[in-house]
Amino acid sequence: PSWQPAQQSFSHPVIFCNLCIICGWFLCAVQVGEVGELSEIFQWKGEVPKGLPGWDEAEKVHLGEELADVLLYLVRLSDMCGVDLGSAALRKLEINARKYPASQCKGSSKKHTYYSSRCDVSGNSNGTNHLTSNEEHDNNTSSNNDNNGV
């Protein structure tokens, strides 16, 4: 099969590691690990109230360190990928405001598709994903249909 040569080229650990670093994959993997460390802090605490009442100072310091790790790796990953994180965050807030209209969503846990069927979430006439153009959506749909048996 056509994938075998590519798979073999990744079999050497140094080549694969260098590719990961060049492509930002390593940063992404590190980020996942850091989010895991952050999650461990809350593992046995569940939801916590604002201000973290009942947490001692050492727990709050540890939480701050883990939040900082997540932030620093996220900023580095976005820089390596050429993503303007501030602009991306503002765009995402605008998208979410359309996906979850406050007048309909407050107090509801319904999935965004419930609301998107009632308003134009994507900005595309055919309701495709907001990050995919109509042309890309049509191409992806036709290529996915061609490969259904693979």
TORPA-4810 file (N, C-alpha, C, O; in nm, 3 decimals):
<nodes>
NODE_1_0.082_-0.120_0.000_0.000_0.000_0.000_0.086_0.126_0.000_0.203_0.122_0.037_P
NODE_2_0.026_0.237_-0.042_0.101_0.361_-0.056_0.149_0.418_0.077_0.243_0.497_0.077_S
NODE_3_0.091_0.382_0.187_0.131_0.438_0.316_0.257_0.374_0.372_0.318_0.432_0.463_W
NODE_4_0.297_0.258_0.323_0.412_0.188_0.380_0.542_0.267_0.374_0.612_0.274_0.475_Q
NODE_5_0.580_0.328_0.260_0.706_0.404_0.260_0.703_0.519_0.361_0.803_0.544_0.428_P
NODE_6_0.591_0.588_0.370_0.582_0.699_0.466_0.594_0.646_0.608_0.661_0.705_0.692_A
NODE_7_0.530_0.534_0.634_0.537_0.476_0.767_0.681_0.436_0.799_0.728_0.456_0.911_Q
NODE_8_0.750_0.379_0.702_0.888_0.337_0.725_0.978_0.457_0.749_1.073_0.447_0.827_Q
NODE_9_0.952_0.570_0.684_1.037_0.687_0.703_1.024_0.743_0.845_1.114_0.813_0.891_S
NODE_10_0.914_0.713_0.913_0.896_0.759_1.050_0.946_0.659_1.152_0.937_0.683_1.272_F
NODE_11_0.999_0.546_1.106_1.038_0.443_1.201_1.163_0.481_1.279_1.186_0.428_1.388_S
NODE_12_1.245_0.569_1.226_1.364_0.611_1.297_1.325_0.719_1.399_1.273_0.823_1.359_H
NODE_13_1.349_0.696_1.528_1.302_0.789_1.631_1.352_0.932_1.615_1.278_1.026_1.642_P
NODE_14_1.476_0.950_1.572_1.530_1.086_1.559_1.456_1.162_1.450_1.421_1.279_1.467_V
NODE_15_1.432_1.096_1.336_1.360_1.161_1.226_1.220_1.199_1.272_1.174_1.311_1.248_I
NODE_16_1.153_1.106_1.338_1.016_1.133_1.383_1.015_1.245_1.486_0.929_1.333_1.479_F
NODE_17_1.107_1.244_1.579_1.114_1.348_1.681_1.137_1.485_1.618_1.073_1.583_1.656_C
NODE_18_1.229_1.493_1.521_1.256_1.619_1.452_1.132_1.668_1.378_1.102_1.787_1.380_N
NODE_19_1.060_1.576_1.314_0.939_1.614_1.242_0.835_1.667_1.341_0.768_1.766_1.313_L
NODE_20_0.822_1.602_1.454_0.727_1.648_1.556_0.761_1.790_1.601_0.672_1.873_1.615_C
NODE_21_0.887_1.816_1.623_0.929_1.948_1.669_0.905_2.052_1.560_0.854_2.160_1.589_I
NODE_22_0.940_2.019_1.436_0.921_2.112_1.324_0.773_2.142_1.305_0.736_2.258_1.283_I
NODE_23_0.689_2.041_1.311_0.546_2.059_1.285_0.468_2.109_1.406_0.350_2.141_1.394_C
NODE_24_0.531_2.116_1.521_0.460_2.160_1.640_0.388_2.047_1.711_0.318_2.072_1.809_G
NODE_25_0.404_1.924_1.664_0.334_1.812_1.728_0.383_1.792_1.870_0.303_1.762_1.959_W
NODE_26_0.512_1.808_1.893_0.567_1.790_2.026_0.506_1.892_2.122_0.469_1.857_2.234_F
NODE_27_0.495_2.016_2.078_0.433_2.118_2.162_0.289_2.082_2.196_0.244_2.104_2.308_L
NODE_28_0.219_2.027_2.100_0.081_1.988_2.124_0.076_1.874_2.226_-0.009_1.876_2.316_C
NODE_29_0.165_1.777_2.214_0.169_1.665_2.308_0.203_1.715_2.448_0.145_1.669_2.547_A
NODE_30_0.297_1.807_2.458_0.333_1.864_2.587_0.213_1.938_2.646_0.186_1.929_2.766_V
NODE_31_0.142_2.010_2.561_0.024_2.084_2.607_-0.080_1.989_2.664_-0.140_2.017_2.768_Q
NODE_32_-0.101_1.877_2.598_-0.197_1.777_2.648_-0.153_1.728_2.786_-0.236_1.714_2.876_V
NODE_33_-0.024_1.703_2.802_0.029_1.660_2.931_0.006_1.765_3.039_-0.031_1.732_3.152_G
NODE_34_0.028_1.891_3.004_0.008_1.999_3.102_-0.138_2.013_3.141_-0.170_2.036_3.258_E
NODE_35_-0.228_1.998_3.045_-0.371_2.004_3.076_-0.407_1.885_3.166_-0.492_1.898_3.255_V
NODE_36_-0.344_1.771_3.143_-0.365_1.656_3.231_-0.322_1.685_3.373_-0.392_1.649_3.468_G
NODE_37_-0.206_1.750_3.389_-0.159_1.787_3.522_-0.255_1.885_3.588_-0.281_1.876_3.708_E
NODE_38_-0.307_1.979_3.511_-0.405_2.074_3.564_-0.532_1.999_3.607_-0.588_2.028_3.713_L
NODE_39_-0.576_1.905_3.525_-0.697_1.828_3.556_-0.682_1.747_3.684_-0.778_1.730_3.760_S
NODE_40_-0.561_1.697_3.709_-0.537_1.618_3.830_-0.568_1.698_3.956_-0.613_1.642_4.056_E
NODE_41_-0.543_1.826_3.952_-0.569_1.911_4.069_-0.716_1.906_4.107_-0.751_1.905_4.225_I
NODE_42_-0.802_1.903_4.006_-0.947_1.905_4.030_-1.008_1.765_4.038_-1.127_1.752_4.066_F
NODE_43_-0.929_1.663_4.014_-0.981_1.527_4.005_-1.069_1.490_4.123_-1.177_1.434_4.104_Q
NODE_44_-1.027_1.519_4.242_-1.101_1.478_4.361_-1.179_1.593_4.424_-1.243_1.576_4.528_W
NODE_45_-1.173_1.710_4.362_-1.243_1.826_4.419_-1.375_1.854_4.348_-1.463_1.919_4.406_K
NODE_46_-1.391_1.806_4.226_-1.512_1.835_4.150_-1.520_1.983_4.118_-1.418_2.051_4.109_G
NODE_47_-1.642_2.031_4.100_-1.662_2.174_4.075_-1.628_2.251_4.202_-1.663_2.209_4.312_E
NODE_48_-1.561_2.362_4.185_-1.522_2.443_4.301_-1.581_2.583_4.287_-1.592_2.635_4.177_V
NODE_49_-1.618_2.643_4.399_-1.673_2.778_4.393_-1.565_2.882_4.363_-1.446_2.859_4.384_P
NODE_50_-1.611_2.995_4.313_-1.520_3.105_4.279_-1.440_3.146_4.403_-1.494_3.157_4.513_K
NODE_51_-1.312_3.169_4.382_-1.225_3.210_4.490_-1.159_3.094_4.563_-1.071_3.115_4.646_G
NODE_52_-1.201_2.973_4.532_-1.144_2.851_4.589_-1.147_2.849_4.742_-1.044_2.824_4.805_L
NODE_53_-1.263_2.875_4.803_-1.268_2.868_4.949_-1.236_2.725_4.995_-1.277_2.628_4.933_P
NODE_54_-1.162_2.716_5.102_-1.124_2.585_5.155_-0.992_2.533_5.099_-0.941_2.432_5.147_G
NODE_55_-0.937_2.600_4.998_-0.807_2.561_4.945_-0.700_2.628_5.028_-0.712_2.746_5.063_W
NODE_56_-0.594_2.554_5.058_-0.484_2.619_5.130_-0.393_2.690_5.030_-0.405_2.672_4.909_D
NODE_57_-0.304_2.771_5.082_-0.218_2.854_4.996_-0.132_2.770_4.903_-0.112_2.807_4.787_E
NODE_58_-0.080_2.657_4.951_0.005_2.570_4.868_-0.074_2.515_4.749_-0.020_2.505_4.639_A
NODE_59_-0.201_2.480_4.770_-0.285_2.431_4.660_-0.307_2.540_4.556_-0.304_2.514_4.436_E
NODE_60_-0.330_2.661_4.602_-0.352_2.773_4.510_-0.226_2.805_4.430_-0.233_2.835_4.311_K
NODE_61_-0.111_2.798_4.495_0.017_2.822_4.426_0.038_2.714_4.321_0.077_2.745_4.208_V
NODE_62_0.014_2.589_4.357_0.029_2.478_4.262_-0.065_2.496_4.143_-0.024_2.477_4.028_H
NODE_63_-0.189_2.533_4.169_-0.285_2.558_4.061_-0.233_2.669_3.969_-0.239_2.655_3.847_L
NODE_64_-0.183_2.777_4.027_-0.128_2.887_3.946_-0.014_2.842_3.857_-0.004_2.884_3.742_G
NODE_65_0.073_2.756_3.911_0.185_2.705_3.833_0.136_2.621_3.715_0.187_2.634_3.604_E
NODE_66_0.038_2.536_3.738_-0.013_2.452_3.629_-0.088_2.535_3.526_-0.076_2.510_3.406_E
NODE_67_-0.166_2.632_3.570_-0.232_2.723_3.475_-0.130_2.798_3.392_-0.148_2.817_3.272_L
NODE_68_-0.022_2.841_3.455_0.085_2.912_3.382_0.150_2.821_3.279_0.177_2.865_3.167_A
NODE_69_0.174_2.694_3.315_0.232_2.600_3.218_0.142_2.587_3.095_0.190_2.592_2.982_D
NODE_70_0.011_2.571_3.118_-0.083_2.557_3.007_-0.080_2.683_2.921_-0.076_2.674_2.798_V
NODE_71_-0.082_2.798_2.984_-0.080_2.925_2.910_0.048_2.940_2.829_0.043_2.975_2.711_L
NODE_72_0.162_2.914_2.890_0.289_2.933_2.820_0.303_2.840_2.700_0.347_2.883_2.594_L
NODE_73_0.265_2.713_2.715_0.273_2.621_2.602_0.171_2.656_2.494_0.198_2.640_2.376_Y
NODE_74_0.054_2.704_2.534_-0.046_2.745_2.437_0.003_2.863_2.354_-0.013_2.865_2.232_L
NODE_75_0.061_2.961_2.420_0.115_3.078_2.349_0.226_3.036_2.254_0.232_3.084_2.141_V
NODE_76_0.314_2.948_2.299_0.424_2.900_2.214_0.370_2.822_2.094_0.416_2.841_1.982_R
NODE_77_0.273_2.734_2.118_0.215_2.656_2.009_0.147_2.747_1.907_0.162_2.728_1.787_L
NODE_78_0.073_2.845_1.954_0.006_2.936_1.861_0.108_3.016_1.781_0.087_3.043_1.663_S
NODE_79_0.218_3.054_1.844_0.325_3.125_1.775_0.388_3.036_1.667_0.409_3.081_1.554_D
NODE_80_0.419_2.912_1.702_0.479_2.819_1.605_0.385_2.792_1.488_0.431_2.769_1.376_M
NODE_81_0.256_2.794_1.514_0.158_2.766_1.408_0.117_2.892_1.333_0.041_2.885_1.236_C
NODE_82_0.166_3.007_1.376_0.130_3.132_1.308_-0.013_3.175_1.334_-0.074_3.241_1.249_G
NODE_83_-0.067_3.140_1.449_-0.204_3.177_1.483_-0.201_3.297_1.576_-0.134_3.295_1.680_V
NODE_84_-0.273_3.402_1.538_-0.289_3.518_1.625_-0.394_3.480_1.728_-0.514_3.484_1.701_D
NODE_85_-0.348_3.442_1.845_-0.436_3.386_1.948_-0.543_3.486_1.991_-0.657_3.446_2.015_L
NODE_86_-0.509_3.613_2.002_-0.608_3.713_2.040_-0.720_3.723_1.939_-0.838_3.724_1.975_G
NODE_87_-0.684_3.730_1.810_-0.786_3.737_1.705_-0.868_3.609_1.698_-0.990_3.614_1.680_S
NODE_88_-0.801_3.495_1.714_-0.872_3.367_1.710_-0.972_3.357_1.826_-1.083_3.307_1.808_A
NODE_89_-0.933_3.405_1.943_-1.022_3.400_2.059_-1.143_3.490_2.038_-1.256_3.451_2.069_A
NODE_90_-1.121_3.611_1.986_-1.233_3.701_1.960_-1.327_3.643_1.856_-1.449_3.651_1.870_L
NODE_91_-1.270_3.583_1.751_-1.352_3.521_1.646_-1.434_3.407_1.706_-1.553_3.393_1.675_R
NODE_92_-1.373_3.326_1.791_-1.443_3.214_1.851_-1.556_3.262_1.942_-1.663_3.200_1.946_K
NODE_93_-1.533_3.371_2.016_-1.640_3.427_2.099_-1.759_3.471_2.014_-1.874_3.451_2.052_L
NODE_94_-1.729_3.532_1.898_-1.836_3.574_1.808_-1.912_3.454_1.753_-2.035_3.456_1.746_E
NODE_95_-1.839_3.350_1.716_-1.901_3.228_1.664_-1.990_3.166_1.772_-2.104_3.128_1.745_I
NODE_96_-1.938_3.155_1.894_-2.016_3.096_2.003_-2.140_3.178_2.035_-2.243_3.122_2.072_N
NODE_97_-2.130_3.310_2.022_-2.247_3.395_2.046_-2.357_3.365_1.945_-2.475_3.371_1.978_A
NODE_98_-2.318_3.332_1.821_-2.417_3.294_1.719_-2.467_3.152_1.742_-2.585_3.123_1.723_R
NODE_99_-2.375_3.063_1.784_-2.413_2.923_1.806_-2.507_2.908_1.926_-2.597_2.824_1.925_K
NODE_100_-2.486_2.988_2.026_-2.561_2.978_2.150_-2.625_3.113_2.183_-2.576_3.183_2.272_Y
NODE_101_-2.732_3.151_2.114_-2.796_3.280_2.141_-2.842_3.286_2.287_-2.915_3.199_2.334_P
NODE_102_-2.799_3.389_2.359_-2.828_3.400_2.502_-2.978_3.392_2.530_-3.019_3.333_2.629_A
NODE_103_-3.058_3.450_2.442_-3.203_3.450_2.465_-3.261_3.309_2.460_-3.367_3.285_2.517_S
NODE_104_-3.194_3.217_2.392_-3.244_3.080_2.380_-3.169_2.982_2.470_-3.224_2.879_2.509_Q
NODE_105_-3.044_3.013_2.502_-2.957_2.914_2.566_-2.948_2.923_2.717_-2.913_2.825_2.783_C
NODE_106_-2.979_3.036_2.774_-2.960_3.054_2.918_-3.035_2.945_2.995_-3.156_2.929_2.981_K
NODE_107_-2.960_2.871_3.075_-3.019_2.764_3.155_-3.041_2.634_3.080_-3.102_2.542_3.134_G
NODE_108_-2.993_2.625_2.956_-3.014_2.505_2.875_-2.881_2.436_2.848_-2.777_2.501_2.836_S
NODE_109_-2.885_2.304_2.838_-2.764_2.228_2.805_-2.774_2.163_2.667_-2.699_2.071_2.637_S
NODE_110_-2.867_2.211_2.584_-2.883_2.152_2.451_-2.759_2.176_2.367_-2.688_2.275_2.384_K
NODE_111_-2.732_2.082_2.276_-2.618_2.091_2.186_-2.638_2.208_2.089_-2.750_2.245_2.055_K
NODE_112_-2.525_2.265_2.044_-2.533_2.383_1.956_-2.611_2.356_1.829_-2.668_2.450_1.773_H
NODE_113_-2.617_2.232_1.782_-2.692_2.204_1.659_-2.841_2.230_1.677_-2.910_2.259_1.580_T
NODE_114_-2.890_2.220_1.799_-3.030_2.253_1.827_-3.056_2.399_1.793_-3.158_2.433_1.734_Y
NODE_115_-2.963_2.485_1.832_-2.979_2.628_1.808_-2.940_2.666_1.666_-3.001_2.755_1.607_Y
NODE_116_-2.837_2.599_1.611_-2.789_2.636_1.478_-2.893_2.607_1.372_-2.890_2.668_1.264_S
NODE_117_-2.986_2.515_1.398_-3.091_2.489_1.300_-3.190_2.605_1.297_-3.270_2.616_1.204_S
NODE_118_-3.184_2.690_1.398_-3.275_2.803_1.408_-3.211_2.936_1.369_-3.280_3.036_1.353_R
NODE_119_-3.079_2.937_1.353_-3.011_3.061_1.312_-2.887_3.024_1.232_-2.842_2.909_1.236_C
NODE_120_-2.833_3.120_1.159_-2.716_3.095_1.075_-2.590_3.102_1.158_-2.538_3.211_1.186_D
NODE_121_-2.541_2.986_1.199_-2.420_2.978_1.281_-2.296_2.997_1.197_-2.202_3.066_1.237_V
NODE_122_-2.295_2.937_1.081_-2.173_2.927_1.003_-2.146_3.048_0.916_-2.031_3.076_0.882_S
NODE_123_-2.248_3.118_0.880_-2.230_3.225_0.783_-2.233_3.171_0.641_-2.225_3.249_0.546_G
NODE_124_-2.244_3.039_0.625_-2.251_2.976_0.494_-2.395_2.939_0.464_-2.470_2.901_0.554_N
NODE_125_-2.434_2.951_0.340_-2.573_2.927_0.304_-2.617_2.783_0.324_-2.735_2.756_0.342_S
NODE_126_-2.522_2.689_0.320_-2.561_2.548_0.333_-2.542_2.495_0.475_-2.555_2.375_0.497_N
NODE_127_-2.510_2.583_0.571_-2.498_2.540_0.709_-2.375_2.456_0.738_-2.375_2.378_0.833_G
NODE_128_-2.271_2.470_0.656_-2.149_2.393_0.682_-2.080_2.445_0.806_-2.116_2.550_0.859_T
NODE_129_-1.982_2.372_0.852_-1.904_2.411_0.969_-1.850_2.551_0.950_-1.809_2.587_0.839_N
NODE_130_-1.848_2.629_1.054_-1.805_2.769_1.045_-1.660_2.784_1.005_-1.620_2.892_0.960_H
NODE_131_-1.580_2.681_1.019_-1.438_2.690_0.982_-1.412_2.635_0.842_-1.298_2.634_0.795_L
NODE_132_-1.516_2.591_0.775_-1.502_2.530_0.644_-1.583_2.609_0.542_-1.700_2.638_0.566_T
NODE_133_-1.522_2.642_0.430_-1.596_2.712_0.326_-1.691_2.614_0.258_-1.677_2.493_0.271_S
NODE_134_-1.788_2.667_0.185_-1.881_2.581_0.112_-1.807_2.489_0.016_-1.838_2.371_0.006_N
NODE_135_-1.708_2.545_-0.056_-1.633_2.465_-0.153_-1.556_2.353_-0.083_-1.558_2.239_-0.129_E
NODE_136_-1.489_2.386_0.028_-1.416_2.284_0.102_-1.511_2.177_0.154_-1.480_2.058_0.150_E
NODE_137_-1.628_2.220_0.202_-1.726_2.124_0.254_-1.772_2.031_0.143_-1.779_1.909_0.164_H
NODE_138_-1.803_2.087_0.025_-1.847_2.004_-0.087_-1.738_1.907_-0.129_-1.768_1.790_-0.156_D
NODE_139_-1.613_1.953_-0.134_-1.502_1.865_-0.171_-1.482_1.755_-0.069_-1.462_1.639_-0.106_N
NODE_140_-1.488_1.789_0.060_-1.471_1.689_0.165_-1.583_1.588_0.164_-1.559_1.468_0.183_N
NODE_141_-1.705_1.633_0.142_-1.819_1.543_0.140_-1.808_1.445_0.024_-1.832_1.326_0.042_T
NODE_142_-1.771_1.495_-0.095_-1.762_1.405_-0.210_-1.645_1.310_-0.195_-1.657_1.193_-0.233_S
NODE_143_-1.532_1.354_-0.140_-1.418_1.264_-0.124_-1.446_1.162_-0.014_-1.401_1.048_-0.024_S
NODE_144_-1.519_1.201_0.091_-1.555_1.105_0.196_-1.651_1.000_0.142_-1.641_0.883_0.179_N
NODE_145_-1.743_1.042_0.056_-1.837_0.946_-0.001_-1.767_0.849_-0.093_-1.806_0.733_-0.104_N
NODE_146_-1.660_0.896_-0.161_-1.584_0.808_-0.250_-1.507_0.703_-0.172_-1.479_0.595_-0.226_D
NODE_147_-1.472_0.731_-0.047_-1.388_0.641_0.032_-1.465_0.563_0.137_-1.404_0.506_0.227_N
NODE_148_-1.596_0.559_0.128_-1.674_0.493_0.232_-1.639_0.347_0.248_-1.648_0.295_0.359_N
NODE_149_-1.601_0.279_0.144_-1.571_0.137_0.152_-1.428_0.106_0.188_-1.392_-0.011_0.196_G
NODE_150_-1.345_0.209_0.210_-1.202_0.186_0.235_-1.176_0.169_0.382_-1.062_0.148_0.422_V
</nodes>
